[in-house]
Amino acid sequence: MAATFFGEVVRAPCRAGSEDEEEEEARRETPEDQEVRQQLMRKREVRLLRRQTKTSLGVSLLEKYPCSKFIIAIGNNAVAFMSSFVMNSGIWEEVGCAKLWNEWCRTTDAISLSPTEAFCVFYHLVSNPSVFGSCPKKNMQVTILTCRHITDYKTSESTCSLPSPFLRALKTQNFKDSACCSLLEQPNIVHDLPAAVLSYCQVWQIPAILYLCYTDVMKLDPITVEAFKPVLASKSLKGLAKNIPQSTEMLKKLMTTNEIQSNIYT
């Protein structure tokens, strides 16, 4: 097993057998096997698509839409927070989406993807294109929002006594602003995409901070969504949320829509 800068544990694939056996197996591979393998490799490529023209982007998305603030929301509650408290203020334009396929995460083969079919959707604020939601640039600041179950939080106390949900922050060395909550204590680690983004930003000296919400409810939950509200005072999000009462109403609508879609009898 290997670990990234921020402690994400990556399980190395098990390779039983000797190198001689692997070489023998490679020699036995037919041209048809090689073609299938190549098709799978092409299928696993991540594609960035223009939403307006439904065509692949010829250049990096951040080269076409350079930004100073890059905000990434991962998971239902983080996305609901951005949709309710940030993206309801001002006019946000959908500029692209990510499409991918592998054995664990699949999107449709169609070029035209709806927001629910896309693995990731990118927006930018029309009135301030330097704000980009969801090429290393040192003048760019990255903010990541996500959730983990409270049982993943390592502490000497019983997790039953912890006030759930609660926020913790983890930042790169170049992030100089103060965090809006307590920093994540050792030996806690972050996982998956947040760990990968933080590691990338650390290597390329990009200021980045992760706000991690520990909760006991992983489905869409209004209390978990509102636990992110202290982040509105951060430098990246300050000034973007302008109508909190309207945000609360929008969150209620999101919850109602989610409850209707989750009802198997409707």
C-alpha positions as CSV (number, residue, x, y, z in Angstrom):
1,M,0.0,0.0,0.0
2,A,1.1,3.6,-0.6
3,A,0.0,6.9,0.8
4,T,-0.3,10.4,-0.7
5,F,0.9,13.6,1.0
6,F,-2.3,13.9,2.9
7,G,-2.4,10.3,4.0
8,E,-4.9,8.8,1.5
9,V,-4.3,5.0,1.6
10,V,-4.1,3.5,-1.9
11,R,-4.3,-0.2,-2.1
12,A,-1.9,-1.6,-4.6
13,P,-3.4,-4.3,-6.9
14,C,-2.4,-7.8,-5.9
15,R,-0.1,-9.5,-8.4
16,A,0.1,-13.2,-7.6
17,G,2.6,-15.2,-9.7
18,S,6.1,-14.5,-11.0
19,E,7.2,-12.1,-13.8
20,D,7.8,-15.1,-16.0
21,E,4.2,-16.1,-15.7
22,E,3.1,-12.6,-16.6
23,E,5.4,-12.5,-19.6
24,E,4.1,-15.9,-20.7
25,E,0.5,-14.6,-20.4
26,A,1.3,-11.5,-22.4
27,R,2.8,-13.7,-25.2
28,R,-0.4,-15.8,-25.3
29,E,-2.6,-12.7,-25.7
30,T,-4.2,-12.7,-29.1
31,P,-4.7,-9.6,-31.4
32,E,-8.4,-9.7,-30.4
33,D,-7.5,-9.5,-26.7
34,Q,-5.2,-6.6,-27.4
35,E,-8.0,-4.8,-29.3
36,V,-10.4,-5.3,-26.4
37,R,-7.8,-4.0,-23.9
38,Q,-7.2,-0.9,-26.1
39,Q,-10.9,-0.2,-26.4
40,L,-11.4,-0.4,-22.6
41,M,-8.5,2.0,-22.2
42,R,-10.0,4.5,-24.6
43,K,-13.4,4.1,-22.9
44,R,-11.9,4.9,-19.5
45,E,-10.6,8.3,-20.7
46,V,-12.1,11.3,-18.9
47,R,-13.7,13.7,-21.5
48,L,-14.5,17.3,-20.9
49,L,-17.4,18.5,-23.0
50,R,-18.8,22.0,-23.9
51,R,-22.3,22.3,-22.7
52,Q,-23.4,24.6,-25.5
53,T,-22.0,22.7,-28.5
54,K,-21.8,19.2,-26.9
55,T,-18.3,18.7,-28.3
56,S,-15.1,17.9,-26.6
57,L,-12.9,20.8,-25.4
58,G,-9.8,21.2,-27.5
59,V,-7.9,22.9,-24.6
60,S,-7.9,22.6,-20.9
61,L,-11.1,24.0,-19.3
62,L,-9.0,26.3,-17.0
63,E,-7.1,27.6,-20.0
64,K,-10.4,28.5,-21.7
65,Y,-11.9,29.9,-18.5
66,P,-9.0,31.1,-16.3
67,C,-10.0,31.8,-12.7
68,S,-8.7,33.0,-9.4
69,K,-11.2,31.0,-7.3
70,F,-11.9,27.4,-8.0
71,I,-14.6,25.8,-5.8
72,I,-15.2,22.1,-5.8
73,A,-18.3,20.5,-4.1
74,I,-18.2,16.7,-3.7
75,G,-21.3,14.8,-2.6
76,N,-25.0,15.5,-2.2
77,N,-24.8,17.8,0.9
78,A,-21.9,19.9,-0.4
79,V,-23.5,20.3,-3.8
80,A,-26.8,21.3,-2.1
81,F,-25.0,23.9,0.0
82,M,-23.4,25.4,-3.1
83,S,-26.7,25.4,-5.0
84,S,-28.7,26.9,-2.2
85,F,-26.3,29.4,-0.6
86,V,-23.9,30.4,-3.4
87,M,-25.3,29.8,-6.8
88,N,-28.7,31.4,-6.1
89,S,-26.9,34.8,-6.0
90,G,-25.9,36.2,-9.4
91,I,-26.0,34.5,-12.8
92,W,-24.0,31.3,-13.1
93,E,-23.3,29.9,-16.5
94,E,-22.8,26.2,-17.1
95,V,-19.6,26.0,-19.2
96,G,-18.7,22.3,-19.3
97,C,-19.1,18.8,-17.8
98,A,-16.9,15.8,-17.3
99,K,-17.8,12.4,-18.7
100,L,-16.2,9.2,-17.7
101,W,-16.7,5.4,-17.6
102,N,-15.1,2.7,-15.6
103,E,-16.2,-0.4,-13.7
104,W,-17.3,1.6,-10.6
105,C,-18.6,4.8,-12.0
106,R,-20.4,5.1,-15.4
107,T,-22.0,7.9,-17.4
108,T,-24.1,7.5,-20.5
109,D,-22.4,7.2,-23.9
110,A,-24.5,10.0,-25.2
111,I,-22.6,13.3,-26.0
112,S,-25.5,15.4,-24.6
113,L,-25.5,14.9,-20.9
114,S,-28.0,16.2,-18.3
115,P,-26.7,17.5,-15.0
116,T,-27.8,14.2,-13.3
117,E,-26.0,12.1,-15.9
118,A,-22.7,14.1,-15.9
119,F,-20.0,13.0,-13.4
120,C,-19.1,16.7,-12.8
121,V,-20.6,19.9,-14.0
122,F,-18.6,23.2,-14.2
123,Y,-20.1,26.7,-13.8
124,H,-18.6,30.2,-13.7
125,L,-20.1,33.4,-12.4
126,V,-21.1,35.6,-15.3
127,S,-20.6,38.9,-13.4
128,N,-17.2,37.8,-12.2
129,P,-15.7,35.1,-14.5
130,S,-12.7,34.8,-12.2
131,V,-14.9,32.7,-9.9
132,F,-15.1,29.1,-11.2
133,G,-17.2,26.4,-9.5
134,S,-16.4,22.7,-9.5
135,C,-2.6,24.0,-15.5
136,P,-1.3,25.0,-12.2
137,K,-1.7,28.7,-11.4
138,K,-0.1,30.1,-8.3
139,N,-2.6,33.0,-8.1
140,M,-5.5,30.6,-8.0
141,Q,-7.1,29.5,-4.7
142,V,-8.9,26.2,-4.4
143,T,-11.7,25.4,-2.0
144,I,-13.1,21.9,-1.6
145,L,-16.3,20.9,0.3
146,T,-17.2,17.4,1.1
147,C,-18.6,15.1,3.8
148,R,-17.5,11.9,5.6
149,H,-19.4,9.7,8.1
150,I,-18.7,10.6,11.7
151,T,-17.5,7.0,12.3
152,D,-14.4,7.9,10.1
153,Y,-13.4,10.5,12.6
154,K,-10.6,9.3,14.9
155,T,-10.6,10.7,18.4
156,S,-10.0,9.5,22.0
157,E,-13.6,10.4,22.8
158,S,-16.6,8.4,21.9
159,T,-18.1,9.5,18.6
160,C,-21.5,9.3,20.3
161,S,-20.6,12.3,22.4
162,L,-19.6,14.5,19.5
163,P,-22.0,17.2,18.2
164,S,-22.9,16.0,14.7
165,P,-22.4,17.4,12.2
166,F,-19.2,19.4,12.6
167,L,-16.5,20.9,10.3
168,R,-12.8,20.4,10.1
169,A,-10.3,22.0,7.7
170,L,-7.1,20.8,6.1
171,K,-5.0,23.2,4.0
172,T,-1.9,23.2,1.9
173,Q,1.3,24.9,2.9
174,N,0.7,27.9,0.6
175,F,-2.7,28.6,1.9
176,K,-2.1,31.6,4.2
177,D,-5.7,32.6,5.1
178,S,-7.3,31.5,8.4
179,A,-9.7,28.6,8.3
180,C,-13.3,29.0,9.3
181,C,-13.2,26.1,11.7
182,S,-10.7,23.9,13.6
183,L,-8.0,22.1,11.7
184,L,-8.2,18.4,11.2
185,E,-6.4,16.6,14.0
186,Q,-3.9,13.7,13.6
187,P,-4.2,10.8,12.9
188,N,-7.2,11.6,10.8
189,I,-6.7,11.5,7.0
190,V,-8.7,12.5,4.0
191,H,-9.7,10.1,1.2
192,D,-10.4,9.8,-2.5
193,L,-10.8,13.0,-4.7
194,P,-10.3,15.5,-1.9
195,A,-7.0,13.9,-1.0
196,A,-5.9,13.8,-4.7
197,V,-6.8,17.5,-5.2
198,L,-5.0,18.6,-2.0
199,S,-1.9,16.6,-3.0
200,Y,-1.9,18.1,-6.5
201,C,-2.2,21.6,-5.0
202,Q,0.6,20.9,-2.5
203,V,3.0,19.7,-5.2
204,W,2.2,22.7,-7.5
205,Q,2.2,25.2,-4.6
206,I,-1.4,26.2,-5.2
207,P,-3.2,27.6,-2.1
208,A,-6.0,25.1,-1.3
209,I,-8.2,24.3,1.7
210,L,-10.6,21.4,2.3
211,Y,-13.7,21.8,4.5
212,L,-14.7,18.4,5.7
213,C,-18.1,17.9,7.3
214,Y,-18.4,14.9,9.6
215,T,-22.0,13.8,9.8
216,D,-24.1,10.8,10.8
217,V,-26.4,11.3,7.8
218,M,-24.8,10.8,4.4
219,K,-28.0,11.3,2.4
220,L,-29.2,14.8,1.5
221,D,-29.9,16.4,4.9
222,P,-30.7,20.1,5.7
223,I,-28.8,20.1,9.0
224,T,-25.7,18.7,7.3
225,V,-26.0,21.2,4.5
226,E,-26.3,24.1,6.9
227,A,-23.2,22.9,8.8
228,F,-21.2,24.4,5.9
229,K,-22.5,27.9,6.5
230,P,-19.4,29.1,8.4
231,V,-17.5,28.7,5.1
232,L,-19.5,31.6,3.7
233,A,-17.2,33.9,5.8
234,S,-14.1,32.5,4.0
235,K,-12.2,34.6,1.5
236,S,-13.2,32.4,-1.4
237,L,-16.9,32.5,-0.8
238,K,-17.3,35.8,1.0
239,G,-19.6,38.1,-1.0
240,L,-21.0,35.3,-3.1
241,A,-23.9,34.5,-0.8
242,K,-26.1,37.6,-0.7
243,N,-29.6,36.4,0.1
244,I,-29.6,33.9,3.0
245,P,-33.4,33.8,3.5
246,Q,-33.9,33.0,-0.1
247,S,-31.1,30.4,0.2
248,T,-33.0,28.7,3.0
249,E,-36.2,28.5,0.9
250,M,-34.2,27.1,-2.0
251,L,-32.8,24.4,0.3
252,K,-36.3,23.5,1.4
253,K,-37.3,23.1,-2.3
254,L,-34.3,20.9,-2.9
255,M,-35.3,18.7,0.0
256,T,-38.9,18.4,-1.2
257,T,-37.7,17.5,-4.7
258,N,-35.4,14.9,-3.3
259,E,-38.1,13.4,-1.1
260,I,-40.5,13.1,-4.1
261,Q,-37.8,11.4,-6.3
262,S,-36.9,9.0,-3.4
263,N,-40.5,7.8,-3.0
264,I,-40.9,4.5,-4.8
265,Y,-44.7,5.0,-4.9
266,T,-44.6,8.2,-7.0
